[in-house]
């Protein structure tokens, strides 16, 4: 990884800018971060060593561009064309441009951009739902070969499933805010975005916790040096087909606590077995119903990314379907929210046996109801 900052300084434009790390750092050395200046590294991509070789090598990885400013900042219009020239020259390098100003993108691209360049990824930030709903549609409509979404700092729950379903987003990154005045980041927000990414087979990175992090009802103050390592230890990043979720630690709830929670849900508690359902169970036999349950779980829930996840379990047509909705074992999102079984994890025999027992307990209980 390399960092290329052709200019330094920026203007705050949205909630994510409030505690900007560039402003904090510049203020600590008596510098005004709102002043935009060209840097000594302006021509870094084409700088050469004494042997006449480019200093930046492709094997060094991604070149993150404008990390102390914004590539599409209006004040930098006079320098940007030269930057495009360098990016064009260095087709062997992979440039990632992270911006809060995706709305300026079409006004700032070179004449030969066409539908995008293979070596450029445009990453739009969105810190809350308002900014997501404004910026992501612009990103999707822009002529870009590679698109990413960056949710840093993540300041609220953000739903992006409808955008991910376009399959135009190649990667999503989430993370909390650092600094003494950091705003809270809730792990539940991270998990929800990850579930959406798993469902659409979109790579996901949980980059950092931030300074103020809420998990399982507890709020923690985390030192800067530990924020990225704590995120890594959660194993919540996701790459389709890699089964990273196998490493996520989890514990299924006790049956008593699960039954209590389900009873408090108006939606879950409304499901009943009709007399027709009960007659079906009696005719087939309880062991045959258990076999049906195992088959449904194996085929519709067990894969890393089940087909039509969230819609794979009908509301009626089989007693097991009703039991799945009643016990929140109907899809992978519900399995994570209610049973702590991570989305993206291939369900092993122990997982499948647990789910089968939960469903069959419900069916057996309802068979006894008058």
Buried (B, 14 or more C-beta within 10 A) or exposed (E): EBEBBBBBBBBBEBBBBBBBBBBBEBEEEEBEBBEBEBBEBBBBBBEEEEEEEBEBEEEEEEBBBBBBBBBBBEBBEEBBEEBBBBBBEBEEBBBBBBBBBBBBBEEBBBEEBEEBBEBBBBBBBBBBBEBBBBBBBBBBEBEBBBBBBBBBBBBBEBEBBEBBEEEBBBBBBBBBBBBEEBBBBBBEBBBBBBBBBBBBBBBBBBBBBBBBBBBEEEEEEBEEEEBBEBBEEBBBBBBBEEEBBEEBEEEBBEEEEBBEEBEEEEEBEEBEBEEEBBEBBEEBEEEEBBEBBBEBBBEBBBBBBBEEBBEBBEEEEBBBBBBBBBBBBBBBBBBBBBBEBBBBBEBEEEBBEBBBEBBBBBBEEBBEEE
